[in-house]
Amino acid sequence: MSKTITHQIDAIALVKSPFKQKFAIPRQPCLAPAAIAIIELQPGYDHPDMVRDLEQFSHLWLIFQFHQNTAQGWTPLIRPPRLGGNKKTGVLATRSTFRPNSLGMSAVKLERVIINNNRASIEVSGIDLLDGTPIFDIKPYIPYSDVIDADGGFAQEPPAIQMQVIFSASANDFLQLHPTALQLKPLIEQMLQQDPRPAYKRNTTDHKEYAVQLADFDVHWTVTDNITLVTKISTLN
């Protein structure tokens, strides 16, 4: 009988992301290029030698944990949003965040390597990870082997829905008065174009006002006839 060997793995980094809540995070990496994050390497893994020559590569693979989902467990069958949230399919045939070991992987764009006080961190874009996500490994994206002619099954094509996003007068006024919030406007647009509502509400009008915490702000919106209206932006208390 073969012997199973286990090894304790540590988080080598934590993500400093604008996404403070799971709701409204893009469902795949690189769908919101304006989503900028810092990969903060932790003590013991943050020596500048760890990232030597990393900037030769344009993109990185991040191996991480869905850390807020671990307590909720997983099931063999799930309802993926791409199938409308009604049809069940195997968890290993999806990128569900509720999965064995709660592990995930994302390909993100490397913006720059930061060395400060002899400690290294990494700025990336196109992130789809929650603030505080633990990173277990970082690998360079290698085009000749990682870009392959593949069949994407029920997710072969990119999401078809691209919602029109408009800002109310009060939301625009807030952005003009808060330069930090104004910098987030492209991310708000990219995030809401994908309609983060539950899959069964797509192509529908509802009367609910949605809200999400993004960086240091609360963003509120409503949906009417596939048009998203950002109704209000405010500073988090």
Backbone hydrogen bonds, N-H to C=O, Kabsch-Sander energy under -0.5 kcal/mol:
donor,donor_aa,acceptor,acceptor_aa,energy
6,T,4,T,-0.5
12,I,135,I,-2.3
13,A,135,I,-1.5
14,L,40,E,-1.9
15,V,133,T,-1.7
16,K,38,I,-2.9
17,S,15,V,-0.8
20,K,18,P,-0.8
20,K,213,Q,-1.4
21,Q,213,Q,-0.6
25,I,22,K,-1.7
30,C,126,G,-2.7
31,L,28,Q,-0.9
35,A,32,A,-2.2
36,I,34,A,-1.2
37,A,124,V,-2.5
38,I,16,K,-2.1
39,I,122,I,-3.8
40,E,14,L,-2.9
40,E,38,I,-0.9
41,L,39,I,-1.0
41,L,120,A,-0.7
42,Q,12,I,-2.9
45,Y,42,Q,-2.7
50,M,47,H,-2.4
51,V,48,P,-1.3
52,R,49,D,-1.0
54,L,51,V,-2.1
56,Q,53,D,-1.7
57,F,54,L,-2.0
60,L,108,V,-2.8
61,W,139,K,-3.6
62,L,106,S,-2.9
63,I,61,W,-0.5
63,I,137,D,-2.7
64,F,62,L,-0.6
64,F,104,G,-2.5
65,Q,134,P,-1.6
66,F,102,S,-3.1
67,H,65,Q,-2.1
69,N,66,F,-1.9
70,T,66,F,-0.6
72,Q,69,N,-1.2
73,G,69,N,-0.6
73,G,70,T,-1.0
78,I,89,T,-2.7
83,L,80,P,-1.4
84,G,81,P,-2.2
85,G,80,P,-1.7
86,N,83,L,-0.8
87,K,83,L,-0.8
89,T,78,I,-2.5
91,V,76,P,-2.8
93,A,90,G,-1.9
94,T,91,V,-1.3
99,R,97,T,-0.8
102,S,99,R,-2.1
103,L,100,P,-0.9
104,G,64,F,-2.4
106,S,62,L,-1.9
108,V,60,L,-2.6
108,V,106,S,-0.6
109,K,125,S,-2.1
110,L,58,S,-2.9
111,E,109,K,-0.6
111,E,123,E,-2.6
112,R,123,E,-1.6
114,I,121,S,-3.1
116,N,114,I,-0.5
116,N,119,R,-2.8
119,R,116,N,-1.1
120,A,46,D,-2.8
121,S,114,I,-2.4
122,I,39,I,-1.9
123,E,112,R,-3.0
124,V,37,A,-2.6
125,S,109,K,-2.1
126,G,32,A,-0.5
126,G,35,A,-0.9
127,I,35,A,-1.7
131,D,19,F,-3.0
132,G,15,V,-3.5
133,T,130,L,-1.9
135,I,13,A,-3.1
136,F,63,I,-3.0
137,D,63,I,-1.4
139,K,61,W,-2.2
141,Y,59,H,-2.4
142,I,140,P,-0.5
145,S,142,I,-1.0
146,D,142,I,-3.3
147,V,143,P,-2.0
148,I,146,D,-0.8
150,A,148,I,-0.9
152,G,150,A,-0.6
155,A,152,G,-2.4
156,Q,153,G,-1.1
163,M,193,Q,-3.2
164,Q,226,N,-1.4
166,I,228,T,-2.9
168,S,230,V,-2.6
172,N,168,S,-2.6
173,D,169,A,-2.4
174,F,170,S,-2.1
175,L,171,A,-2.1
176,Q,172,N,-2.2
177,L,173,D,-1.4
178,H,174,F,-1.0
178,H,175,L,-0.6
181,A,178,H,-0.5
182,L,178,H,-2.3
183,Q,179,P,-1.7
184,L,180,T,-0.5
184,L,181,A,-1.3
185,K,182,L,-1.5
188,I,184,L,-2.7
189,E,185,K,-2.4
190,Q,186,P,-2.5
191,M,187,L,-2.7
192,L,188,I,-2.4
193,Q,189,E,-2.1
194,Q,190,Q,-0.5
194,Q,191,M,-0.6
195,D,192,L,-1.8
201,K,198,P,-2.2
202,R,199,A,-1.6
204,T,201,K,-1.3
206,D,223,V,-1.0
210,Y,208,K,-0.6
210,Y,221,W,-3.0
212,V,219,V,-1.8
214,L,212,V,-0.6
214,L,217,F,-3.0
215,A,18,P,-3.7
217,F,214,L,-2.1
218,D,234,S,-3.1
219,V,212,V,-2.6
220,H,232,K,-2.8
221,W,210,Y,-2.3
222,T,229,L,-1.9
224,T,227,I,-2.4
227,I,224,T,-1.3
228,T,164,Q,-3.4
229,L,222,T,-2.6
229,L,227,I,-0.5
230,V,166,I,-3.1
230,V,228,T,-0.6
231,T,220,H,-1.1
231,T,229,L,-0.9
232,K,220,H,-1.1
234,S,218,D,-2.1
236,L,216,D,-2.3
